[in-house]
Amino acid sequence: MISMRPINETDSWLNIDVDTIASRPDLLSQYGLDEEIVEYALDRNERARTEYDRERNTFIIIYNVPNPIKQDYHYETVPMTFIVQPNRLITISNEANAYLIPEFSRYLDANPGVSVFTFLFASLYTVSEQYFPLVEKINQERDQLNQVLRQKTTKQNLFSLSDLATGVVYFVSATKQNVVLLEQLRTQFMSRLLDEAAREELEDSLIEAKQLVEMTQLNNNLNDTMKLLTIVSILLTIPDIITSFFGMNMPLPFEQDAMGWVYILLISAVGWIIGLRVLNYLMDKKQ
């Protein structure tokens, strides 16, 4: 699918679905694109970065966008391609980030007549805004899981905790890359091409992206702490179970042996080590 709308009197915004590009090679020449740009758009593992094609006078920006639908029980990010050409901004979307296109359109509805770069940086700001509800949702899920873990620790709860941590790791890495990209744009020669409104929009986008990094980094630290405390709490129950068993008022092994308490400690230590290895194996297998 291809959609186009004006940004101002001379510039326009064109959005192309990546599947449309794959099925219509003629679009490459029609809109001044090359195969390398298409490869960027098709690669779901492409990292955030920017390039300048001097021959075509084109800026290419790959930006990390949150996928609001969980993949394998955790949130992930996908790259989105922005291409700035003379008098035109092209976005290449896919099914995972197409939800942003109406958001970009709403900005143009509220801000008619802006420049291409102002619209571009406002769009990147909008992308950062989409992370915050998902981070808040992760917080809520973490709090709920924390309450469950206080009552009962199960393998499924541990896996759920691991899924939360995995999603936060994706966000931490993606938002850090976005910040680096925006800082590059601010320091590169492209900044000299910006008017005052575009510079302000770029600064706002950078501030928002940095705030997001701080928020996701905090959540990452909290999840790591929760995982550690959960594992420790499980391991501490092993000596308690063993000592409770030998504390029963009935005939038990080592009851008459003066070194019985040593044997109990050794059994507890062995059980603790086995439990630690099992938990590490389960965590590694889950990842």
VOGU-784247 format. One line per 5 residues: number of its first residue (from 1); their letters; for each residue x, y, z of N, C-alpha, C. Coordinates in steps of 0.2 Angstrom, whole numbers. Layout:
BEGIN
NUM> A> X,Y,Z,X,Y,Z,X,Y,Z  ...
This chain:
BEGIN
1> MISMR> 4,-6,0,0,0,0,4,6,0  2,11,-4,6,18,-4,1,23,-3  3,28,2,-1,34,3,4,40,3  1,45,1,4,52,0,0,57,3  3,62,6,0,68,8,5,74,8
6> PINET> 2,80,7,7,86,8,9,87,15  15,90,15,18,92,22,17,100,22  19,103,16,18,110,16,16,111,8  17,117,6,15,119,-1,20,116,-6  26,114,-4,31,111,-9,33,104,-7
11> DSWLN> 32,102,-1,35,96,1,29,91,3  31,84,2,26,79,3,29,73,7  24,70,10,26,64,14,23,57,10  27,53,9,25,47,6,27,41,10  22,37,12,23,30,15,22,24,11
16> IDVDT> 26,20,11,26,14,7,27,8,11  22,3,11,22,-3,14,28,-7,11  32,-11,16,38,-14,13,36,-20,9  30,-23,10,28,-28,5,26,-26,-2  24,-19,-2,23,-16,-9,29,-16,-13
21> IASRP> 34,-13,-9,41,-13,-12,43,-19,-15  43,-24,-11,45,-31,-13,42,-34,-19  35,-32,-20,31,-34,-26,32,-30,-32  34,-24,-31,34,-19,-36,41,-16,-37  46,-19,-40,53,-16,-41,53,-10,-45
26> DLLSQ> 48,-8,-48,47,-2,-52,47,4,-47  45,3,-41,45,9,-36,52,12,-35  57,7,-36,64,10,-34,66,16,-38  65,15,-45,67,20,-49,62,26,-49  56,24,-48,50,29,-48,51,34,-42
31> YGLDE> 54,32,-36,55,36,-30,62,37,-28  66,36,-33,73,37,-32,76,33,-26  74,27,-26,77,22,-20,81,17,-24  86,14,-20,90,9,-22,89,2,-18  92,-3,-20,91,-10,-17,93,-10,-10
36> EIVEY> 99,-6,-9,102,-6,-2,97,-3,3  93,2,1,88,5,6,83,0,7  81,-4,2,75,-9,3,78,-15,7  84,-16,7,87,-21,11,87,-19,18  88,-13,20,88,-10,26,81,-11,29
41> ALDRN> 76,-9,25,69,-9,27,66,-17,28  69,-21,25,67,-28,25,71,-32,31  76,-29,33,80,-33,39,77,-31,45  74,-35,49,71,-34,55,76,-33,61  83,-35,59,88,-34,64,92,-28,63
46> ERART> 90,-24,58,95,-18,57,95,-13,63  101,-11,64,101,-7,70,100,0,68  99,5,73,97,12,72,104,15,70  103,19,64,109,22,62,107,27,56  111,31,54,110,36,49,115,36,43
51> EYDRE> 113,38,37,118,38,32,116,44,27  121,46,24,119,52,19,122,49,12  117,49,7,119,47,0,120,54,-4  126,55,-4,128,62,-8,126,62,-15  126,56,-18,124,56,-25,117,58,-26
56> RNTFI> 113,55,-22,106,57,-22,103,62,-18  108,65,-14,106,70,-9,101,68,-5  102,62,-2,97,59,2,99,57,9  95,58,14,97,56,21,93,49,22  96,44,25,93,38,27,93,37,34
61> IIYNV> 88,36,38,88,36,45,84,29,47  88,25,50,85,19,53,83,20,60  77,19,63,75,21,70,72,15,73  73,13,79,70,8,83,64,10,85  59,6,83,52,7,85,49,1,89
66> PNPIK> 45,2,95,43,-3,99,37,-7,95  37,-13,96,32,-17,93,27,-19,99  21,-16,99,16,-16,104,13,-23,105  14,-28,101,12,-35,101,18,-39,103  17,-43,109,22,-47,111,24,-52,106
71> QDYHY> 31,-54,106,33,-59,102,37,-64,107  35,-70,107,37,-75,111,37,-73,119  31,-70,120,30,-68,127,33,-62,130  37,-59,125,40,-52,128,40,-47,122  41,-41,124,41,-35,119,47,-35,115
76> ETVPM> 47,-33,109,53,-32,105,53,-26,101  58,-24,98,58,-18,94,59,-20,86  57,-15,82,58,-17,75,61,-10,72  65,-10,67,67,-4,63,62,-1,59  62,5,58,58,9,54,63,14,49
81> TFIVQ> 62,14,43,66,18,38,63,24,37  67,30,38,65,36,36,70,39,30  67,41,25,71,44,19,69,51,18  74,55,19,73,62,17,76,64,10  72,66,6,74,68,-1,72,75,-2
86> PNRLI> 75,78,-7,73,85,-9,66,85,-10  62,89,-5,55,90,-6,51,84,-4  54,79,-1,50,73,1,53,70,7  48,67,11,50,62,16,46,56,15  50,50,14,48,44,13,48,39,19
91> TISNE> 43,36,22,43,31,27,42,24,24  45,19,26,44,13,24,42,9,30  36,7,30,33,3,36,31,-4,35  30,-8,40,28,-15,40,23,-16,45  21,-22,45,15,-24,49,16,-23,57
96> ANAYL> 22,-23,59,24,-22,66,24,-14,68  25,-10,63,26,-3,65,21,2,61  16,-1,57,11,3,53,7,7,58  6,5,64,2,8,69,4,15,70  10,17,68,13,24,69,11,29,63
101> IPEFS> 9,26,58,7,30,52,1,35,54  -4,33,57,-10,37,59,-7,42,64  -2,40,68,0,45,73,4,51,70  8,49,65,11,54,61,6,59,57  1,56,54,-4,60,51,-7,65,55
106> RYLDA> -9,63,62,-12,67,66,-7,73,68  -1,72,68,4,78,69,3,83,63  3,80,57,2,85,51,-5,88,51  -10,85,54,-16,88,54,-16,94,59  -12,93,64,-12,99,70,-7,104,68
111> NPGVS> -2,102,63,3,107,62,5,107,54  0,110,51,1,111,44,6,116,42  10,114,37,15,119,34,22,119,37  23,113,41,30,113,44,35,110,39  41,111,40,46,109,36,47,101,36
116> VFTFL> 50,98,31,51,91,31,55,89,37  60,92,39,64,90,45,61,91,51  56,96,52,52,97,58,48,91,58  44,89,53,40,83,53,44,77,54  50,76,52,54,70,53,55,70,61
121> FASLY> 58,75,64,60,74,71,54,74,75  48,77,73,42,76,77,40,69,77  41,65,71,39,58,70,43,54,75  50,56,75,54,52,80,52,53,87  50,59,89,48,61,95,42,56,97
126> TVSEQ> 37,56,92,31,51,93,33,44,94  38,42,90,41,35,91,43,34,99  46,39,102,48,38,109,42,38,113  37,42,112,31,42,116,28,35,116  29,31,111,25,24,111,28,19,115
131> YFPLV> 35,21,117,38,16,122,35,16,129  33,23,131,31,24,138,25,20,141  20,19,137,14,15,139,17,7,140  21,5,136,23,-2,136,28,-3,142  32,2,144,36,2,150,32,2,156
136> EKINQ> 27,6,156,22,6,161,18,-1,162  17,-4,156,13,-10,157,18,-15,160  25,-15,158,30,-20,161,30,-19,168  30,-12,170,30,-11,178,24,-14,181  18,-14,178,12,-17,181,13,-24,181
141> ERDQL> 15,-27,176,16,-34,176,21,-37,181  26,-33,182,32,-34,187,29,-34,194  25,-29,195,22,-28,202,17,-34,203  13,-36,198,9,-41,199,12,-48,201  18,-49,197,22,-55,197,25,-55,204
146> NQVLR> 27,-49,206,31,-49,213,26,-51,218  20,-49,218,15,-51,223,14,-59,223  14,-61,217,13,-69,216,19,-72,219  25,-70,218,31,-73,220,31,-73,228  28,-68,231,28,-68,238,24,-73,241
151> QKTTK> 19,-76,237,15,-81,240,17,-88,238  19,-88,231,21,-95,229,26,-94,223  32,-98,223,37,-98,218,36,-104,214  35,-103,207,34,-109,203,39,-108,197  40,-113,193,44,-112,187,41,-108,182
156> QNLFS> 34,-108,182,31,-103,177,32,-96,179  32,-95,185,33,-88,188,40,-85,186  44,-90,187,51,-88,185,52,-87,178  49,-91,173,49,-89,166,46,-83,165  40,-81,168,37,-75,167,41,-69,169
161> LSDLA> 45,-70,174,50,-65,176,55,-64,171  58,-70,168,63,-70,163,60,-66,157  54,-67,155,51,-64,149,51,-56,150  49,-54,156,49,-47,157,56,-44,157  61,-47,159,68,-45,159,70,-45,152
166> TGVVY> 68,-50,148,70,-50,141,67,-44,137  61,-43,138,58,-37,135,61,-30,137  63,-29,143,67,-23,145,73,-23,142  77,-28,141,83,-28,138,83,-26,131  78,-28,127,77,-26,120,76,-18,120
171> FVSAT> 72,-16,125,70,-9,125,77,-4,127  80,-7,132,86,-3,134,91,-3,128  92,-8,124,97,-8,119,94,-3,113  88,-4,112,85,0,106,85,7,108  83,9,114,83,16,115,90,19,116
176> KQNVV> 95,16,118,102,18,118,104,20,111  102,15,106,104,16,99,101,22,96  95,23,98,91,29,96,94,36,98  96,36,104,99,42,107,106,43,104  110,38,102,116,39,99,115,42,92
181> LLEQL> 110,39,88,108,42,82,106,49,82  102,51,87,100,58,87,105,63,89  110,61,93,116,65,95,120,65,88  121,60,84,124,61,78,121,66,73  115,66,73,111,70,69,112,78,71
186> RTQFM> 112,79,78,113,85,80,120,88,79  125,84,79,132,86,78,134,86,71  131,82,66,133,81,59,131,88,56  134,88,50,133,94,46,126,95,44  122,90,44,114,91,43,111,96,47
191> SRLLD> 114,97,53,111,102,58,111,109,55  116,110,51,116,117,48,111,118,42  107,113,40,102,113,36,95,115,39  95,115,46,89,115,49,87,122,51  80,124,50,78,130,53,77,129,61
196> EAARE> 75,135,64,74,135,71,69,130,74  64,129,70,58,125,72,61,118,72  65,116,67,67,109,66,72,108,71  77,113,73,82,112,78,78,110,85  73,114,86,70,113,93,66,106,93
201> ELEDS> 64,104,87,60,98,87,66,92,88  71,93,85,77,88,86,79,88,94  80,94,97,82,94,104,76,90,108  70,92,107,65,89,110,65,81,110  66,79,103,66,72,102,72,68,106
206> LIEAK> 78,72,106,84,69,110,82,69,117  79,74,120,77,74,127,73,68,129  68,68,125,63,62,126,66,55,126  71,54,121,74,48,120,78,47,126  82,52,129,86,51,134,82,49,141
211> QLVEM> 76,52,141,72,51,147,70,43,147  68,41,141,66,34,140,72,29,141  78,31,140,84,27,141,84,26,149  84,32,152,84,31,160,79,27,163  73,28,160,67,24,163,68,16,161
216> TQLNN> 70,15,155,71,8,154,77,5,157  82,9,158,88,6,162,86,5,169  82,9,172,80,8,179,76,1,180  71,0,175,67,-6,175,72,-12,174  77,-11,170,81,-17,169,85,-19,175
221> NLNDT> 87,-14,179,91,-15,185,86,-18,190  80,-16,190,75,-19,195,73,-26,193  73,-28,187,71,-34,185,77,-39,186  83,-37,186,89,-41,187,89,-42,195  87,-37,199,87,-38,206,82,-43,208
226> MKLLT> 76,-42,205,70,-47,206,72,-54,205  76,-55,199,78,-62,197,82,-65,202  87,-61,204,92,-63,209,89,-65,216  84,-60,218,81,-62,225,77,-68,224  73,-69,219,69,-75,218,73,-81,218
231> IVSIL> 79,-81,214,83,-87,215,86,-88,222  88,-83,225,90,-84,232,85,-87,236  79,-84,236,73,-86,240,72,-94,239  72,-96,233,71,-103,231,77,-107,234  83,-105,234,88,-109,236,88,-110,244
236> LTIPD> 86,-104,247,85,-104,254,80,-109,257  75,-111,253,70,-116,255,73,-123,256  79,-124,252,81,-131,252,84,-133,259  88,-129,262,91,-131,269,85,-131,274  80,-127,273,74,-127,278,70,-133,277
241> IITSF> 69,-136,271,66,-142,270,69,-148,273  76,-148,272,80,-154,275,80,-154,282  81,-148,285,82,-147,293,75,-149,296  70,-147,292,63,-148,295,62,-156,295  64,-159,290,63,-166,289,67,-170,295
246> FGMNM> 73,-168,296,77,-171,302,75,-169,309  70,-164,309,68,-161,315,61,-165,317  59,-169,313,53,-173,315,54,-178,321  48,-178,325,49,-182,331,47,-190,329  52,-193,326,52,-200,324,59,-202,322
251> PLPFE> 60,-209,322,67,-212,321,69,-209,314  75,-207,313,78,-204,307,85,-206,306  88,-207,301,95,-208,300,99,-203,304  105,-205,306,110,-201,309,107,-199,316  102,-202,319,99,-200,325,104,-201,331
256> QDAMG> 107,-207,331,112,-208,336,119,-207,335  120,-204,329,127,-202,327,129,-195,329  134,-195,333,137,-188,336,138,-183,330  140,-186,324,141,-182,318,135,-181,314  130,-182,316,124,-182,312,122,-175,310
261> WVYIL> 124,-170,314,122,-163,312,127,-161,306  133,-164,306,138,-162,300,135,-165,294  132,-172,294,129,-175,288,123,-171,286  119,-168,290,114,-164,288,116,-158,284  121,-154,287,124,-149,284,126,-150,277
266> LISAV> 130,-156,276,132,-158,270,127,-160,265  122,-163,267,116,-164,263,113,-158,260  112,-153,265,109,-146,263,113,-143,258  120,-143,259,125,-140,254,124,-143,247  124,-150,247,123,-153,241,117,-151,237
271> GWIIG> 111,-151,241,105,-150,239,105,-142,236  108,-138,239,108,-131,237,112,-130,231  118,-134,230,122,-134,224,118,-137,218  114,-142,219,110,-145,214,105,-141,212  101,-137,217,96,-133,215,99,-127,211
276> LRVLN> 105,-124,213,107,-119,209,109,-121,202  112,-127,201,113,-129,194,107,-130,190  101,-132,193,95,-133,190,92,-127,188  92,-122,192,89,-115,191,93,-112,185  100,-112,185,104,-109,180,102,-113,173
281> YLMDK> 101,-119,173,100,-123,167,93,-121,164  88,-120,169,81,-118,167,81,-111,164  85,-106,167,86,-99,165,89,-99,158  95,-103,157,98,-103,151,94,-106,145  90,-111,147,86,-114,142,80,-109,140
286> KQ> 78,-106,144,72,-101,143,75,-95,138  81,-93,139,83,-88,135,85,-90,128
